[in-house]
Amino acid sequence: MPLRLVVIALLVLNGGYWLWSRGDLAGFGLAPAGLDERDPQRLTRQIHPEYLQIRAEPPRAGASGPSAR
């Protein structure tokens, strides 16, 4: 009987943590700190986001193609 109560308590706590981490409990004032940190806010905090450039990775020395791993 005590083991059953421990398992049920762990399942309830795990479900509560899952709901909290997704932000479903934000209406009760229980939201994780990073919930409000989405991409638009992060982009506005960057100093010069227009300087960001995505470049292709240069080929490795000795690699003859994609199947040369």
mmCIF file of the N, C-alpha and C atoms, coordinates in Angstrom:
data_MODEL
# 
_entry.id   MODEL 
# 
loop_
_atom_site.group_PDB 
_atom_site.id 
_atom_site.type_symbol 
_atom_site.label_atom_id 
_atom_site.label_alt_id 
_atom_site.label_comp_id 
_atom_site.label_asym_id 
_atom_site.label_entity_id 
_atom_site.label_seq_id 
_atom_site.pdbx_PDB_ins_code 
_atom_site.Cartn_x 
_atom_site.Cartn_y 
_atom_site.Cartn_z 
_atom_site.occupancy 
_atom_site.B_iso_or_equiv 
_atom_site.pdbx_formal_charge 
_atom_site.auth_seq_id 
_atom_site.auth_comp_id 
_atom_site.auth_asym_id 
_atom_site.auth_atom_id 
_atom_site.pdbx_PDB_model_num 
ATOM 1   N N  . MET A 1 1  ? 0.813  -1.212 0.000   1.00 0.00 ? 1  MET A N  1 
ATOM 2   C CA . MET A 1 1  ? 0.000  0.000  0.000   1.00 0.00 ? 1  MET A CA 1 
ATOM 3   C C  . MET A 1 1  ? 0.855  1.275  0.000   1.00 0.00 ? 1  MET A C  1 
ATOM 4   N N  . PRO A 1 2  ? 1.912  1.369  0.842   1.00 0.00 ? 2  PRO A N  1 
ATOM 5   C CA . PRO A 1 2  ? 2.725  2.601  0.807   1.00 0.00 ? 2  PRO A CA 1 
ATOM 6   C C  . PRO A 1 2  ? 3.426  2.800  -0.530  1.00 0.00 ? 2  PRO A C  1 
ATOM 7   N N  . LEU A 1 3  ? 3.831  1.704  -1.178  1.00 0.00 ? 3  LEU A N  1 
ATOM 8   C CA . LEU A 1 3  ? 4.494  1.842  -2.474  1.00 0.00 ? 3  LEU A CA 1 
ATOM 9   C C  . LEU A 1 3  ? 3.524  2.398  -3.512  1.00 0.00 ? 3  LEU A C  1 
ATOM 10  N N  . ARG A 1 4  ? 2.285  1.990  -3.456  1.00 0.00 ? 4  ARG A N  1 
ATOM 11  C CA . ARG A 1 4  ? 1.270  2.494  -4.373  1.00 0.00 ? 4  ARG A CA 1 
ATOM 12  C C  . ARG A 1 4  ? 1.080  4.000  -4.198  1.00 0.00 ? 4  ARG A C  1 
ATOM 13  N N  . LEU A 1 5  ? 1.080  4.469  -2.946  1.00 0.00 ? 5  LEU A N  1 
ATOM 14  C CA . LEU A 1 5  ? 0.940  5.908  -2.692  1.00 0.00 ? 5  LEU A CA 1 
ATOM 15  C C  . LEU A 1 5  ? 2.148  6.682  -3.208  1.00 0.00 ? 5  LEU A C  1 
ATOM 16  N N  . VAL A 1 6  ? 3.327  6.102  -3.082  1.00 0.00 ? 6  VAL A N  1 
ATOM 17  C CA . VAL A 1 6  ? 4.532  6.759  -3.587  1.00 0.00 ? 6  VAL A CA 1 
ATOM 18  C C  . VAL A 1 6  ? 4.474  6.865  -5.105  1.00 0.00 ? 6  VAL A C  1 
ATOM 19  N N  . VAL A 1 7  ? 4.054  5.809  -5.768  1.00 0.00 ? 7  VAL A N  1 
ATOM 20  C CA . VAL A 1 7  ? 3.958  5.827  -7.232  1.00 0.00 ? 7  VAL A CA 1 
ATOM 21  C C  . VAL A 1 7  ? 2.917  6.846  -7.687  1.00 0.00 ? 7  VAL A C  1 
ATOM 22  N N  . ILE A 1 8  ? 1.779  6.883  -7.024  1.00 0.00 ? 8  ILE A N  1 
ATOM 23  C CA . ILE A 1 8  ? 0.736  7.850  -7.393  1.00 0.00 ? 8  ILE A CA 1 
ATOM 24  C C  . ILE A 1 8  ? 1.224  9.277  -7.152  1.00 0.00 ? 8  ILE A C  1 
ATOM 25  N N  . ALA A 1 9  ? 1.909  9.518  -6.037  1.00 0.00 ? 9  ALA A N  1 
ATOM 26  C CA . ALA A 1 9  ? 2.431  10.853 -5.752  1.00 0.00 ? 9  ALA A CA 1 
ATOM 27  C C  . ALA A 1 9  ? 3.461  11.263 -6.797  1.00 0.00 ? 9  ALA A C  1 
ATOM 28  N N  . LEU A 1 10 ? 4.334  10.340 -7.190  1.00 0.00 ? 10 LEU A N  1 
ATOM 29  C CA . LEU A 1 10 ? 5.327  10.662 -8.221  1.00 0.00 ? 10 LEU A CA 1 
ATOM 30  C C  . LEU A 1 10 ? 4.673  10.954 -9.566  1.00 0.00 ? 10 LEU A C  1 
ATOM 31  N N  . LEU A 1 11 ? 3.629  10.227 -9.913  1.00 0.00 ? 11 LEU A N  1 
ATOM 32  C CA . LEU A 1 11 ? 2.922  10.490 -11.168 1.00 0.00 ? 11 LEU A CA 1 
ATOM 33  C C  . LEU A 1 11 ? 2.248  11.865 -11.147 1.00 0.00 ? 11 LEU A C  1 
ATOM 34  N N  . VAL A 1 12 ? 1.653  12.220 -10.022 1.00 0.00 ? 12 VAL A N  1 
ATOM 35  C CA . VAL A 1 12 ? 1.007  13.530 -9.904  1.00 0.00 ? 12 VAL A CA 1 
ATOM 36  C C  . VAL A 1 12 ? 2.048  14.643 -9.972  1.00 0.00 ? 12 VAL A C  1 
ATOM 37  N N  . LEU A 1 13 ? 3.165  14.466 -9.273  1.00 0.00 ? 13 LEU A N  1 
ATOM 38  C CA . LEU A 1 13 ? 4.226  15.475 -9.311  1.00 0.00 ? 13 LEU A CA 1 
ATOM 39  C C  . LEU A 1 13 ? 4.836  15.593 -10.703 1.00 0.00 ? 13 LEU A C  1 
ATOM 40  N N  . ASN A 1 14 ? 5.010  14.490 -11.377 1.00 0.00 ? 14 ASN A N  1 
ATOM 41  C CA . ASN A 1 14 ? 5.556  14.513 -12.736 1.00 0.00 ? 14 ASN A CA 1 
ATOM 42  C C  . ASN A 1 14 ? 4.598  15.231 -13.693 1.00 0.00 ? 14 ASN A C  1 
ATOM 43  N N  . GLY A 1 15 ? 3.317  14.957 -13.570 1.00 0.00 ? 15 GLY A N  1 
ATOM 44  C CA . GLY A 1 15 ? 2.321  15.653 -14.392 1.00 0.00 ? 15 GLY A CA 1 
ATOM 45  C C  . GLY A 1 15 ? 2.285  17.142 -14.095 1.00 0.00 ? 15 GLY A C  1 
ATOM 46  N N  . GLY A 1 16 ? 2.402  17.504 -12.821 1.00 0.00 ? 16 GLY A N  1 
ATOM 47  C CA . GLY A 1 16 ? 2.436  18.919 -12.448 1.00 0.00 ? 16 GLY A CA 1 
ATOM 48  C C  . GLY A 1 16 ? 3.654  19.626 -12.998 1.00 0.00 ? 16 GLY A C  1 
ATOM 49  N N  . TYR A 1 17 ? 4.795  18.951 -12.949 1.00 0.00 ? 17 TYR A N  1 
ATOM 50  C CA . TYR A 1 17 ? 6.012  19.546 -13.509 1.00 0.00 ? 17 TYR A CA 1 
ATOM 51  C C  . TYR A 1 17 ? 5.895  19.712 -15.018 1.00 0.00 ? 17 TYR A C  1 
ATOM 52  N N  . TRP A 1 18 ? 5.304  18.735 -15.679 1.00 0.00 ? 18 TRP A N  1 
ATOM 53  C CA . TRP A 1 18 ? 5.122  18.813 -17.128 1.00 0.00 ? 18 TRP A CA 1 
ATOM 54  C C  . TRP A 1 18 ? 4.227  19.996 -17.496 1.00 0.00 ? 18 TRP A C  1 
ATOM 55  N N  . LEU A 1 19 ? 3.118  20.159 -16.764 1.00 0.00 ? 19 LEU A N  1 
ATOM 56  C CA . LEU A 1 19 ? 2.225  21.288 -17.029 1.00 0.00 ? 19 LEU A CA 1 
ATOM 57  C C  . LEU A 1 19 ? 2.925  22.619 -16.747 1.00 0.00 ? 19 LEU A C  1 
ATOM 58  N N  . TRP A 1 20 ? 3.703  22.675 -15.668 1.00 0.00 ? 20 TRP A N  1 
ATOM 59  C CA . TRP A 1 20 ? 4.422  23.899 -15.324 1.00 0.00 ? 20 TRP A CA 1 
ATOM 60  C C  . TRP A 1 20 ? 5.451  24.244 -16.388 1.00 0.00 ? 20 TRP A C  1 
ATOM 61  N N  . SER A 1 21 ? 6.206  23.251 -16.857 1.00 0.00 ? 21 SER A N  1 
ATOM 62  C CA . SER A 1 21 ? 7.271  23.526 -17.816 1.00 0.00 ? 21 SER A CA 1 
ATOM 63  C C  . SER A 1 21 ? 6.731  23.957 -19.173 1.00 0.00 ? 21 SER A C  1 
ATOM 64  N N  . ARG A 1 22 ? 5.526  23.537 -19.523 1.00 0.00 ? 22 ARG A N  1 
ATOM 65  C CA . ARG A 1 22 ? 4.905  23.984 -20.772 1.00 0.00 ? 22 ARG A CA 1 
ATOM 66  C C  . ARG A 1 22 ? 4.269  25.354 -20.644 1.00 0.00 ? 22 ARG A C  1 
ATOM 67  N N  . GLY A 1 23 ? 4.077  25.835 -19.414 1.00 0.00 ? 23 GLY A N  1 
ATOM 68  C CA . GLY A 1 23 ? 3.465  27.136 -19.187 1.00 0.00 ? 23 GLY A CA 1 
ATOM 69  C C  . GLY A 1 23 ? 1.962  27.074 -19.026 1.00 0.00 ? 23 GLY A C  1 
ATOM 70  N N  . ASP A 1 24 ? 1.413  25.875 -18.863 1.00 0.00 ? 24 ASP A N  1 
ATOM 71  C CA . ASP A 1 24 ? -0.035 25.738 -18.715 1.00 0.00 ? 24 ASP A CA 1 
ATOM 72  C C  . ASP A 1 24 ? -0.533 26.253 -17.373 1.00 0.00 ? 24 ASP A C  1 
ATOM 73  N N  . LEU A 1 25 ? 0.338  26.419 -16.403 1.00 0.00 ? 25 LEU A N  1 
ATOM 74  C CA . LEU A 1 25 ? -0.063 26.917 -15.086 1.00 0.00 ? 25 LEU A CA 1 
ATOM 75  C C  . LEU A 1 25 ? 0.211  28.408 -14.935 1.00 0.00 ? 25 LEU A C  1 
ATOM 76  N N  . ALA A 1 26 ? 0.472  29.098 -16.038 1.00 0.00 ? 26 ALA A N  1 
ATOM 77  C CA . ALA A 1 26 ? 0.774  30.535 -15.986 1.00 0.00 ? 26 ALA A CA 1 
ATOM 78  C C  . ALA A 1 26 ? -0.440 31.336 -15.509 1.00 0.00 ? 26 ALA A C  1 
ATOM 79  N N  . GLY A 1 27 ? -1.630 30.853 -15.742 1.00 0.00 ? 27 GLY A N  1 
ATOM 80  C CA . GLY A 1 27 ? -2.831 31.538 -15.269 1.00 0.00 ? 27 GLY A CA 1 
ATOM 81  C C  . GLY A 1 27 ? -2.933 31.569 -13.756 1.00 0.00 ? 27 GLY A C  1 
ATOM 82  N N  . PHE A 1 28 ? -2.241 30.664 -13.092 1.00 0.00 ? 28 PHE A N  1 
ATOM 83  C CA . PHE A 1 28 ? -2.215 30.621 -11.633 1.00 0.00 ? 28 PHE A CA 1 
ATOM 84  C C  . PHE A 1 28 ? -0.994 31.344 -11.068 1.00 0.00 ? 28 PHE A C  1 
ATOM 85  N N  . GLY A 1 29 ? -0.209 31.963 -11.944 1.00 0.00 ? 29 GLY A N  1 
ATOM 86  C CA . GLY A 1 29 ? 0.987  32.659 -11.508 1.00 0.00 ? 29 GLY A CA 1 
ATOM 87  C C  . GLY A 1 29 ? 2.187  31.739 -11.376 1.00 0.00 ? 29 GLY A C  1 
ATOM 88  N N  . LEU A 1 30 ? 2.082  30.542 -11.918 1.00 0.00 ? 30 LEU A N  1 
ATOM 89  C CA . LEU A 1 30 ? 3.168  29.565 -11.842 1.00 0.00 ? 30 LEU A CA 1 
ATOM 90  C C  . LEU A 1 30 ? 3.713  29.327 -13.242 1.00 0.00 ? 30 LEU A C  1 
ATOM 91  N N  . ALA A 1 31 ? 4.647  30.143 -13.648 1.00 0.00 ? 31 ALA A N  1 
ATOM 92  C CA . ALA A 1 31 ? 5.230  29.999 -14.973 1.00 0.00 ? 31 ALA A CA 1 
ATOM 93  C C  . ALA A 1 31 ? 6.744  29.947 -14.848 1.00 0.00 ? 31 ALA A C  1 
ATOM 94  N N  . PRO A 1 32 ? 7.405  29.136 -15.665 1.00 0.00 ? 32 PRO A N  1 
ATOM 95  C CA . PRO A 1 32 ? 8.873  29.129 -15.620 1.00 0.00 ? 32 PRO A CA 1 
ATOM 96  C C  . PRO A 1 32 ? 9.440  30.471 -16.060 1.00 0.00 ? 32 PRO A C  1 
ATOM 97  N N  . ALA A 1 33 ? 10.645 30.782 -15.630 1.00 0.00 ? 33 ALA A N  1 
ATOM 98  C CA . ALA A 1 33 ? 11.244 32.089 -15.899 1.00 0.00 ? 33 ALA A CA 1 
ATOM 99  C C  . ALA A 1 33 ? 11.449 32.323 -17.389 1.00 0.00 ? 33 ALA A C  1 
ATOM 100 N N  . GLY A 1 34 ? 11.761 31.295 -18.162 1.00 0.00 ? 34 GLY A N  1 
ATOM 101 C CA . GLY A 1 34 ? 12.054 31.466 -19.571 1.00 0.00 ? 34 GLY A CA 1 
ATOM 102 C C  . GLY A 1 34 ? 10.843 31.429 -20.476 1.00 0.00 ? 34 GLY A C  1 
ATOM 103 N N  . LEU A 1 35 ? 9.637  31.405 -19.910 1.00 0.00 ? 35 LEU A N  1 
ATOM 104 C CA . LEU A 1 35 ? 8.443  31.297 -20.746 1.00 0.00 ? 35 LEU A CA 1 
ATOM 105 C C  . LEU A 1 35 ? 8.247  32.540 -21.608 1.00 0.00 ? 35 LEU A C  1 
ATOM 106 N N  . ASP A 1 36 ? 8.590  33.710 -21.081 1.00 0.00 ? 36 ASP A N  1 
ATOM 107 C CA . ASP A 1 36 ? 8.404  34.947 -21.842 1.00 0.00 ? 36 ASP A CA 1 
ATOM 108 C C  . ASP A 1 36 ? 9.540  35.191 -22.829 1.00 0.00 ? 36 ASP A C  1 
ATOM 109 N N  . GLU A 1 37 ? 10.548 34.363 -22.811 1.00 0.00 ? 37 GLU A N  1 
ATOM 110 C CA . GLU A 1 37 ? 11.704 34.548 -23.683 1.00 0.00 ? 37 GLU A CA 1 
ATOM 111 C C  . GLU A 1 37 ? 11.464 33.837 -25.007 1.00 0.00 ? 37 GLU A C  1 
ATOM 112 N N  . ARG A 1 38 ? 10.865 34.514 -25.916 1.00 0.00 ? 38 ARG A N  1 
ATOM 113 C CA . ARG A 1 38 ? 10.650 33.979 -27.256 1.00 0.00 ? 38 ARG A CA 1 
ATOM 114 C C  . ARG A 1 38 ? 11.537 34.723 -28.231 1.00 0.00 ? 38 ARG A C  1 
ATOM 115 N N  . ASP A 1 39 ? 11.549 34.322 -29.472 1.00 0.00 ? 39 ASP A N  1 
ATOM 116 C CA . ASP A 1 39 ? 12.477 34.887 -30.445 1.00 0.00 ? 39 ASP A CA 1 
ATOM 117 C C  . ASP A 1 39 ? 12.317 36.395 -30.683 1.00 0.00 ? 39 ASP A C  1 
ATOM 118 N N  . PRO A 1 40 ? 11.126 36.978 -30.769 1.00 0.00 ? 40 PRO A N  1 
ATOM 119 C CA . PRO A 1 40 ? 11.066 38.428 -31.009 1.00 0.00 ? 40 PRO A CA 1 
ATOM 120 C C  . PRO A 1 40 ? 11.732 39.246 -29.903 1.00 0.00 ? 40 PRO A C  1 
ATOM 121 N N  . GLN A 1 41 ? 11.565 38.834 -28.649 1.00 0.00 ? 41 GLN A N  1 
ATOM 122 C CA . GLN A 1 41 ? 12.208 39.580 -27.567 1.00 0.00 ? 41 GLN A CA 1 
ATOM 123 C C  . GLN A 1 41 ? 13.718 39.396 -27.607 1.00 0.00 ? 41 GLN A C  1 
ATOM 124 N N  . ARG A 1 42 ? 14.162 38.216 -27.921 1.00 0.00 ? 42 ARG A N  1 
ATOM 125 C CA . ARG A 1 42 ? 15.601 37.983 -28.002 1.00 0.00 ? 42 ARG A CA 1 
ATOM 126 C C  . ARG A 1 42 ? 16.207 38.760 -29.162 1.00 0.00 ? 42 ARG A C  1 
ATOM 127 N N  . LEU A 1 43 ? 15.487 38.859 -30.250 1.00 0.00 ? 43 LEU A N  1 
ATOM 128 C CA . LEU A 1 43 ? 15.997 39.588 -31.407 1.00 0.00 ? 43 LEU A CA 1 
ATOM 129 C C  . LEU A 1 43 ? 16.127 41.075 -31.106 1.00 0.00 ? 43 LEU A C  1 
ATOM 130 N N  . THR A 1 44 ? 15.188 41.633 -30.347 1.00 0.00 ? 44 THR A N  1 
ATOM 131 C CA . THR A 1 44 ? 15.270 43.053 -30.016 1.00 0.00 ? 44 THR A CA 1 
ATOM 132 C C  . THR A 1 44 ? 16.385 43.333 -29.025 1.00 0.00 ? 44 THR A C  1 
ATOM 133 N N  . ARG A 1 45 ? 16.820 42.338 -28.256 1.00 0.00 ? 45 ARG A N  1 
ATOM 134 C CA . ARG A 1 45 ? 17.908 42.538 -27.307 1.00 0.00 ? 45 ARG A CA 1 
ATOM 135 C C  . ARG A 1 45 ? 19.281 42.396 -27.953 1.00 0.00 ? 45 ARG A C  1 
ATOM 136 N N  . GLN A 1 46 ? 19.345 41.879 -29.157 1.00 0.00 ? 46 GLN A N  1 
ATOM 137 C CA . GLN A 1 46 ? 20.631 41.738 -29.819 1.00 0.00 ? 46 GLN A CA 1 
ATOM 138 C C  . GLN A 1 46 ? 21.157 43.111 -30.218 1.00 0.00 ? 46 GLN A C  1 
ATOM 139 N N  . ILE A 1 47 ? 22.456 43.234 -30.251 1.00 0.00 ? 47 ILE A N  1 
ATOM 140 C CA . ILE A 1 47 ? 23.063 44.533 -30.543 1.00 0.00 ? 47 ILE A CA 1 
ATOM 141 C C  . ILE A 1 47 ? 22.946 44.864 -32.030 1.00 0.00 ? 47 ILE A C  1 
ATOM 142 N N  . HIS A 1 48 ? 23.409 43.975 -32.906 1.00 0.00 ? 48 HIS A N  1 
ATOM 143 C CA . HIS A 1 48 ? 23.320 44.180 -34.352 1.00 0.00 ? 48 HIS A CA 1 
ATOM 144 C C  . HIS A 1 48 ? 22.886 42.873 -35.017 1.00 0.00 ? 48 HIS A C  1 
ATOM 145 N N  . PRO A 1 49 ? 21.600 42.556 -35.008 1.00 0.00 ? 49 PRO A N  1 
ATOM 146 C CA . PRO A 1 49 ? 21.171 41.292 -35.613 1.00 0.00 ? 49 PRO A CA 1 
ATOM 147 C C  . PRO A 1 49 ? 21.354 41.274 -37.129 1.00 0.00 ? 49 PRO A C  1 
ATOM 148 N N  . GLU A 1 50 ? 21.463 42.430 -37.754 1.00 0.00 ? 50 GLU A N  1 
ATOM 149 C CA . GLU A 1 50 ? 21.618 42.461 -39.212 1.00 0.00 ? 50 GLU A CA 1 
ATOM 150 C C  . GLU A 1 50 ? 23.017 42.013 -39.638 1.00 0.00 ? 50 GLU A C  1 
ATOM 151 N N  . TYR A 1 51 ? 23.963 41.949 -38.697 1.00 0.00 ? 51 TYR A N  1 
ATOM 152 C CA . TYR A 1 51 ? 25.314 41.487 -39.021 1.00 0.00 ? 51 TYR A CA 1 
ATOM 153 C C  . TYR A 1 51 ? 25.404 39.959 -39.082 1.00 0.00 ? 51 TYR A C  1 
ATOM 154 N N  . LEU A 1 52 ? 24.389 39.270 -38.664 1.00 0.00 ? 52 LEU A N  1 
ATOM 155 C CA . LEU A 1 52 ? 24.400 37.813 -38.638 1.00 0.00 ? 52 LEU A CA 1 
ATOM 156 C C  . LEU A 1 52 ? 24.417 37.263 -40.058 1.00 0.00 ? 52 LEU A C  1 
ATOM 157 N N  . GLN A 1 53 ? 25.384 36.397 -40.333 1.00 0.00 ? 53 GLN A N  1 
ATOM 158 C CA . GLN A 1 53 ? 25.504 35.779 -41.652 1.00 0.00 ? 53 GLN A CA 1 
ATOM 159 C C  . GLN A 1 53 ? 25.603 34.273 -41.475 1.00 0.00 ? 53 GLN A C  1 
ATOM 160 N N  . ILE A 1 54 ? 24.865 33.545 -42.277 1.00 0.00 ? 54 ILE A N  1 
ATOM 161 C CA . ILE A 1 54 ? 24.930 32.092 -42.270 1.00 0.00 ? 54 ILE A CA 1 
ATOM 162 C C  . ILE A 1 54 ? 25.764 31.672 -43.459 1.00 0.00 ? 54 ILE A C  1 
ATOM 163 N N  . ARG A 1 55 ? 26.818 30.951 -43.178 1.00 0.00 ? 55 ARG A N  1 
ATOM 164 C CA . ARG A 1 55 ? 27.735 30.548 -44.239 1.00 0.00 ? 55 ARG A CA 1 
ATOM 165 C C  . ARG A 1 55 ? 27.767 29.034 -44.330 1.00 0.00 ? 55 ARG A C  1 
ATOM 166 N N  . ALA A 1 56 ? 28.031 28.541 -45.529 1.00 0.00 ? 56 ALA A N  1 
ATOM 167 C CA . ALA A 1 56 ? 28.158 27.099 -45.726 1.00 0.00 ? 56 ALA A CA 1 
ATOM 168 C C  . ALA A 1 56 ? 29.468 26.627 -45.119 1.00 0.00 ? 56 ALA A C  1 
ATOM 169 N N  . GLU A 1 57 ? 29.448 25.418 -44.603 1.00 0.00 ? 57 GLU A N  1 
ATOM 170 C CA . GLU A 1 57 ? 30.652 24.848 -44.011 1.00 0.00 ? 57 GLU A CA 1 
ATOM 171 C C  . GLU A 1 57 ? 31.632 24.477 -45.116 1.00 0.00 ? 57 GLU A C  1 
ATOM 172 N N  . PRO A 1 58 ? 32.898 24.873 -44.990 1.00 0.00 ? 58 PRO A N  1 
ATOM 173 C CA . PRO A 1 58 ? 33.866 24.512 -46.033 1.00 0.00 ? 58 PRO A CA 1 
ATOM 174 C C  . PRO A 1 58 ? 34.083 22.994 -46.033 1.00 0.00 ? 58 PRO A C  1 
ATOM 175 N N  . PRO A 1 59 ? 34.387 22.432 -47.203 1.00 0.00 ? 59 PRO A N  1 
ATOM 176 C CA . PRO A 1 59 ? 34.610 20.978 -47.258 1.00 0.00 ? 59 PRO A CA 1 
ATOM 177 C C  . PRO A 1 59 ? 35.840 20.588 -46.450 1.00 0.00 ? 59 PRO A C  1 
ATOM 178 N N  . ARG A 1 60 ? 35.767 19.417 -45.837 1.00 0.00 ? 60 ARG A N  1 
ATOM 179 C CA . ARG A 1 60 ? 36.889 18.927 -45.033 1.00 0.00 ? 60 ARG A CA 1 
ATOM 180 C C  . ARG A 1 60 ? 38.004 18.415 -45.936 1.00 0.00 ? 60 ARG A C  1 
ATOM 181 N N  . ALA A 1 61 ? 39.205 18.489 -45.450 1.00 0.00 ? 61 ALA A N  1 
ATOM 182 C CA . ALA A 1 61 ? 40.349 17.995 -46.213 1.00 0.00 ? 61 ALA A CA 1 
ATOM 183 C C  . ALA A 1 61 ? 40.294 16.469 -46.251 1.00 0.00 ? 61 ALA A C  1 
ATOM 184 N N  . GLY A 1 62 ? 40.463 15.917 -47.439 1.00 0.00 ? 62 GLY A N  1 
ATOM 185 C CA . GLY A 1 62 ? 40.468 14.475 -47.587 1.00 0.00 ? 62 GLY A CA 1 
ATOM 186 C C  . GLY A 1 62 ? 39.109 13.859 -47.825 1.00 0.00 ? 62 GLY A C  1 
ATOM 187 N N  . ALA A 1 63 ? 38.065 14.628 -47.765 1.00 0.00 ? 63 ALA A N  1 
ATOM 188 C CA . ALA A 1 63 ? 36.720 14.094 -48.000 1.00 0.00 ? 63 ALA A CA 1 
ATOM 189 C C  . ALA A 1 63 ? 36.423 14.140 -49.486 1.00 0.00 ? 63 ALA A C  1 
ATOM 190 N N  . SER A 1 64 ? 36.031 13.009 -50.033 1.00 0.00 ? 64 SER A N  1 
ATOM 191 C CA . SER A 1 64 ? 35.783 12.952 -51.484 1.00 0.00 ? 64 SER A CA 1 
ATOM 192 C C  . SER A 1 64 ? 34.308 13.165 -51.825 1.00 0.00 ? 64 SER A C  1 
ATOM 193 N N  . GLY A 1 65 ? 33.456 13.192 -50.849 1.00 0.00 ? 65 GLY A N  1 
ATOM 194 C CA . GLY A 1 65 ? 32.033 13.391 -51.125 1.00 0.00 ? 65 GLY A CA 1 
ATOM 195 C C  . GLY A 1 65 ? 31.205 13.118 -49.887 1.00 0.00 ? 65 GLY A C  1 
ATOM 196 N N  . PRO A 1 66 ? 29.880 13.133 -50.037 1.00 0.00 ? 66 PRO A N  1 
ATOM 197 C CA . PRO A 1 66 ? 29.011 12.938 -48.874 1.00 0.00 ? 66 PRO A CA 1 
ATOM 198 C C  . PRO A 1 66 ? 29.120 11.523 -48.283 1.00 0.00 ? 66 PRO A C  1 
ATOM 199 N N  . SER A 1 67 ? 29.537 10.546 -49.065 1.00 0.00 ? 67 SER A N  1 
ATOM 200 C CA . SER A 1 67 ? 29.591 9.177  -48.539 1.00 0.00 ? 67 SER A CA 1 
ATOM 201 C C  . SER A 1 67 ? 30.962 8.835  -47.983 1.00 0.00 ? 67 SER A C  1 
ATOM 202 N N  . ALA A 1 68 ? 31.849 9.804  -47.802 1.00 0.00 ? 68 ALA A N  1 
ATOM 203 C CA . ALA A 1 68 ? 33.208 9.535  -47.357 1.00 0.00 ? 68 ALA A CA 1 
ATOM 204 C C  . ALA A 1 68 ? 33.358 9.632  -45.841 1.00 0.00 ? 68 ALA A C  1 
ATOM 205 N N  . ARG A 1 69 ? 32.359 9.270  -45.085 1.00 0.00 ? 69 ARG A N  1 
ATOM 206 C CA . ARG A 1 69 ? 32.433 9.346  -43.633 1.00 0.00 ? 69 ARG A CA 1 
ATOM 207 C C  . ARG A 1 69 ? 33.059 8.152  -43.054 1.00 0.00 ? 69 ARG A C  1 
# 
